[in-house]
Amino acid sequence: MTEEEKQESALSRFGRSFKELLYGMAGHDMTRYALKTRGSMEHLFILITMGDLLGVPILPPYYSLRILPYVVPQISTWKRRMLRERDLTDALA
């Protein structure tokens, strides 16, 4: 490896480290918030469409049956999350 290649490699590592630092300072919190919001919206959507599985009659079953093929992979984890016990510390996290 020549001296120029070593310098380019070091410069490349520095650039990558700087990008990761900048992402950590500016974008990581926004990304976590966006993922948390997306999860909340998915929970609400499944609750509205499949609420009759938990005894919450919101929409007529016709619409639930039309959406069922898209929701089937998420139903088991959604039911587990909706029916688990929660306390005050869950809301703070």
N, CA, C and O of each residue as an XYZ file, in Angstrom:
372
protein
N       0.847     -1.162      0.000
C       0.000      0.000      0.000
C       0.902      1.238      0.000
O       1.818      1.363      0.813
N       0.620      2.129     -0.919
C       1.444      3.327     -1.018
C       0.983      4.366     -0.002
O      -0.049      4.224      0.654
N       1.783      5.398      0.095
C       1.476      6.474      1.050
C       0.177      7.197      0.673
O      -0.602      7.577      1.547
N      -0.050      7.382     -0.625
C      -1.278      8.056     -1.080
C      -2.519      7.231     -0.724
O      -3.531      7.787     -0.297
N      -2.445      5.929     -0.894
C      -3.582      5.064     -0.569
C      -3.875      5.086      0.925
O      -5.036      5.053      1.333
N      -2.833      5.142      1.736
C      -3.021      5.228      3.182
C      -3.715      6.525      3.564
O      -4.604      6.536      4.416
N      -3.300      7.635      2.920
C      -3.918      8.925      3.220
C      -5.387      8.946      2.784
O      -6.243      9.468      3.499
N      -5.676      8.371      1.597
C      -7.058      8.323      1.117
C      -7.906      7.448      2.036
O      -9.066      7.761      2.306
N      -7.324      6.357      2.512
C      -8.044      5.481      3.420
C      -8.348      6.194      4.737
O      -9.456      6.094      5.263
N      -7.359      6.914      5.264
C      -7.565      7.658      6.509
C      -8.598      8.757      6.305
O      -9.444      8.985      7.170
N      -8.533      9.445      5.152
C      -9.496     10.503      4.855
C     -10.897      9.915      4.703
O     -11.873     10.518      5.149
N     -10.998      8.765      4.090
C     -12.294      8.096      3.936
C     -12.869      7.708      5.294
O     -14.059      7.905      5.542
N     -12.032      7.158      6.177
C     -12.497      6.794      7.523
C     -12.929      8.027      8.300
O     -13.932      7.992      9.012
N     -12.180      9.117      8.170
C     -12.545     10.355      8.860
C     -13.881     10.879      8.349
O     -14.726     11.307      9.136
N     -14.074     10.845      7.026
C     -15.340     11.306      6.446
C     -16.513     10.474      6.921
O     -17.569     11.014      7.250
N     -16.333      9.150      6.957
C     -17.400      8.258      7.429
C     -17.694      8.517      8.908
O     -18.855      8.563      9.315
N     -16.653      8.683      9.697
C     -16.850      8.964     11.124
C     -17.565     10.286     11.332
O     -18.417     10.406     12.213
N     -17.217     11.285     10.517
C     -17.873     12.589     10.635
C     -19.348     12.490     10.263
O     -20.196     13.090     10.923
N     -19.658     11.733      9.203
C     -21.066     11.554      8.818
C     -21.849     10.854      9.917
O     -22.982     11.234     10.210
N     -21.251      9.827     10.530
C     -21.936      9.114     11.603
C     -22.133     10.007     12.822
O     -23.172      9.939     13.479
N     -21.154     10.838     13.127
C     -21.281     11.779     14.233
C     -22.393     12.786     13.964
O     -23.208     13.074     14.841
N     -22.419     13.313     12.755
C     -23.452     14.285     12.387
C     -24.842     13.651     12.435
O     -25.797     14.268     12.906
N     -24.949     12.405     11.941
C     -26.232     11.700     12.017
C     -26.650     11.494     13.471
O     -27.818     11.687     13.811
N     -25.723     11.112     14.317
C     -26.030     10.892     15.727
C     -26.478     12.160     16.418
O     -27.343     12.120     17.293
N     -25.902     13.283     16.039
C     -26.266     14.547     16.669
C     -27.580     15.098     16.137
O     -28.358     15.675     16.896
N     -27.840     14.930     14.849
C     -28.992     15.599     14.242
C     -30.134     14.654     13.880
O     -31.298     15.004     14.077
N     -29.836     13.480     13.362
C     -30.891     12.673     12.781
C     -31.377     11.497     13.587
O     -32.484     11.015     13.349
N     -30.600     11.019     14.527
C     -30.978      9.797     15.240
C     -32.263      9.975     16.045
O     -33.130      9.103     16.028
N     -32.387     11.083     16.740
C     -33.584     11.315     17.548
C     -34.829     11.433     16.667
O     -35.896     10.925     17.012
N     -34.678     12.109     15.528
C     -35.818     12.229     14.614
C     -36.216     10.868     14.058
O     -37.404     10.591     13.893
N     -35.243     10.024     13.771
C     -35.527      8.693     13.247
C     -36.268      7.856     14.282
O     -37.239      7.176     13.950
N     -35.818      7.900     15.529
C     -36.501      7.153     16.589
C     -37.926      7.646     16.772
O     -38.839      6.838     16.938
N     -38.135      8.968     16.745
C     -39.476      9.538     16.888
C     -40.374      9.110     15.725
O     -41.545      8.791     15.930
N     -39.825      9.103     14.505
C     -40.619      8.694     13.336
C     -41.017      7.228     13.438
O     -42.151      6.877     13.111
N     -40.108      6.368     13.884
C     -40.438      4.949     14.034
C     -41.467      4.730     15.133
O     -42.356      3.890     14.995
N     -41.351      5.482     16.221
C     -42.330      5.362     17.308
C     -43.717      5.828     16.839
O     -44.724      5.202     17.168
N     -43.767      6.917     16.077
C     -45.031      7.419     15.548
C     -45.639      6.424     14.571
O     -46.847      6.191     14.585
N     -44.794      5.832     13.715
C     -45.288      4.835     12.767
C     -45.883      3.642     13.501
O     -46.941      3.143     13.117
N     -45.215      3.180     14.551
C     -45.739      2.061     15.330
C     -47.068      2.385     15.968
O     -47.974      1.552     15.986
N     -47.194      3.606     16.499
C     -48.461      4.020     17.109
C     -49.586      4.061     16.078
O     -50.710      3.646     16.361
N     -49.281      4.559     14.895
C     -50.295      4.630     13.841
C     -50.707      3.227     13.382
O     -51.881      2.985     13.100
N     -49.741      2.303     13.308
C     -50.083      0.928     12.940
C     -50.969      0.287     14.002
O     -51.924     -0.413     13.667
N     -50.664      0.517     15.277
C     -51.506     -0.021     16.358
C     -52.919      0.518     16.246
O     -53.885     -0.235     16.365
N     -53.045      1.803     16.021
C     -54.363      2.419     15.906
C     -55.122      1.880     14.696
O     -56.318      1.602     14.781
N     -54.427      1.735     13.575
C     -55.067      1.209     12.374
C     -55.593     -0.208     12.600
O     -56.729     -0.519     12.240
N     -54.770     -1.057     13.193
C     -55.202     -2.431     13.438
C     -56.323     -2.458     14.470
O     -57.242     -3.270     14.358
N     -56.265     -1.586     15.472
C     -57.349     -1.533     16.452
C     -58.658     -1.135     15.795
O     -59.706     -1.697     16.112
N     -58.610     -0.185     14.895
C     -59.837      0.255     14.228
C     -60.382     -0.833     13.318
O     -61.593     -1.046     13.266
N     -59.497     -1.530     12.593
C     -59.984     -2.530     11.644
C     -60.262     -3.881     12.283
O     -61.224     -4.548     11.904
N     -59.450     -4.298     13.237
C     -59.593     -5.620     13.836
C     -59.997     -5.547     15.304
O     -59.740     -6.487     16.056
N     -60.611     -4.472     15.718
C     -61.004     -4.301     17.107
C     -62.002     -5.322     17.594
O     -62.095     -5.577     18.795
N     -62.756     -5.916     16.674
C     -63.730     -6.925     17.098
C     -63.053     -8.170     17.656
O     -63.705     -8.956     18.344
N     -61.767     -8.377     17.382
C     -61.038     -9.493     17.992
C     -60.872     -9.286     19.488
O     -60.749    -10.250     20.244
N     -60.867     -8.024     19.919
C     -60.751     -7.699     21.342
C     -62.083     -7.280     21.942
O     -62.158     -6.992     23.137
N     -63.133     -7.241     21.133
C     -64.445     -6.861     21.638
C     -64.743     -5.384     21.478
O     -65.598     -4.852     22.184
N     -64.059     -4.710     20.567
C     -64.298     -3.282     20.315
C     -64.931     -3.156     18.932
O     -64.213     -3.117     17.932
N     -66.243     -3.093     18.857
C     -66.892     -3.006     17.540
C     -66.864     -1.581     16.997
O     -67.676     -0.750     17.403
N     -65.959     -1.296     16.104
C     -65.840      0.060     15.559
C     -66.302      0.100     14.105
O     -67.173      0.897     13.757
N     -65.737     -0.741     13.263
C     -66.111     -0.784     11.850
C     -66.941     -2.036     11.565
O     -66.809     -3.041     12.263
N     -67.773     -1.980     10.568
C     -68.493     -3.194     10.163
C     -67.499     -4.264      9.715
O     -66.447     -3.938      9.165
N     -67.820     -5.523      9.942
C     -66.891     -6.605      9.603
C     -66.524     -6.668      8.122
O     -65.479     -7.220      7.779
N     -67.361     -6.113      7.230
C     -67.069     -6.156      5.797
C     -65.714     -5.515      5.502
O     -64.896     -6.085      4.780
N     -65.479     -4.333      6.061
C     -64.222     -3.629      5.803
C     -63.052     -4.354      6.448
O     -61.947     -4.367      5.907
N     -63.293     -4.945      7.584
C     -62.237     -5.718      8.235
C     -61.852     -6.915      7.380
O     -60.671     -7.247      7.286
N     -62.807     -7.555      6.766
C     -62.502     -8.705      5.921
C     -61.775     -8.299      4.654
O     -60.953     -9.061      4.145
N     -62.059     -7.118      4.136
C     -61.357     -6.645      2.944
C     -59.891     -6.345      3.249
O     -59.029     -6.526      2.389
N     -59.607     -5.893      4.457
C     -58.246     -5.516      4.840
C     -57.488     -6.707      5.444
O     -56.265     -6.655      5.577
N     -58.186     -7.751      5.802
C     -57.587     -8.897      6.496
C     -56.321     -9.464      5.849
O     -55.368     -9.732      6.580
N     -56.245     -9.663      4.536
C     -55.010    -10.230      3.969
C     -53.768     -9.377      4.233
O     -52.662     -9.913      4.301
N     -53.926     -8.082      4.380
C     -52.783     -7.203      4.606
C     -52.374     -7.147      6.085
O     -51.245     -6.781      6.412
N     -53.293     -7.507      6.958
C     -53.067     -7.365      8.390
C     -52.678     -8.681      9.059
O     -52.131     -8.670     10.162
N     -52.950     -9.808      8.415
C     -52.733    -11.119      9.035
C     -51.327    -11.287      9.620
O     -51.216    -11.797     10.735
N     -50.249    -10.891      8.939
C     -48.921    -11.105      9.540
C     -48.699    -10.353     10.853
O     -47.837    -10.748     11.638
N     -49.440     -9.296     11.107
C     -49.220     -8.469     12.285
C     -50.190     -8.745     13.426
O     -50.016     -8.198     14.515
N     -51.197     -9.567     13.214
C     -52.252     -9.734     14.211
C     -51.735    -10.345     15.511
O     -52.085     -9.868     16.590
N     -50.915    -11.385     15.433
C     -50.487    -12.056     16.666
C     -49.643    -11.138     17.547
O     -49.843    -11.097     18.761
N     -48.710    -10.408     16.957
C     -47.898     -9.490     17.773
C     -48.727     -8.317     18.267
O     -48.504     -7.818     19.370
N     -49.680     -7.874     17.463
C     -50.532     -6.761     17.879
C     -51.390     -7.155     19.075
O     -51.512     -6.388     20.029
N     -51.990     -8.355     19.031
C     -52.810     -8.803     20.160
C     -51.976     -8.920     21.431
O     -52.430     -8.555     22.516
N     -50.764     -9.426     21.294
C     -49.886     -9.561     22.455
C     -49.558     -8.189     23.048
O     -49.568     -8.021     24.268
N     -49.265     -7.202     22.183
C     -48.945     -5.864     22.682
C     -50.154     -5.172     23.298
O     -50.017     -4.455     24.290
N     -51.332     -5.379     22.723
C     -52.528     -4.708     23.235
C     -52.988     -5.303     24.568
O     -53.522     -4.581     25.410
N     -52.792     -6.589     24.768
C     -53.322     -7.253     25.949
C     -52.313     -7.396     27.087
O     -52.659     -7.917     28.147
N     -51.080     -6.948     26.891
C     -50.108     -7.078     27.975
C     -50.359     -6.011     29.029
O     -50.900     -4.944     28.740
N     -49.958     -6.315     30.247
C     -50.150     -5.364     31.331
C     -49.162     -4.218     31.194
O     -48.012     -4.410     30.798
N     -49.626     -3.035     31.525
C     -48.779     -1.859     31.452
C     -48.827     -1.122     32.777
O     -49.790     -1.238     33.535
N     -47.784     -0.367     33.042
C     -47.788      0.474     34.235
C     -47.277      1.867     33.853
O     -47.065      2.154     32.674
N     -47.088      2.703     34.824
C     -46.711      4.094     34.573
C     -45.361      4.210     33.881
O     -45.165      5.110     33.064
N     -44.434      3.323     34.190
C     -43.100      3.443     33.590
C     -43.111      3.155     32.089
O     -42.226      3.626     31.375
N     -44.084      2.398     31.593
C     -44.185      2.165     30.143
C     -44.519      3.455     29.419
O     -44.013      3.690     28.321
N     -45.346      4.286     29.998
C     -45.720      5.539     29.359
C     -44.566      6.532     29.346
O     -44.501      7.388     28.463
N     -43.665      6.435     30.299
C     -42.555      7.361     30.372
C     -41.446      7.014     29.388
O     -40.654      7.886     29.030
N     -41.371      5.777     28.948
C     -40.292      5.351     28.051
C     -40.528      5.770     26.663
O     -39.711      5.488     25.786
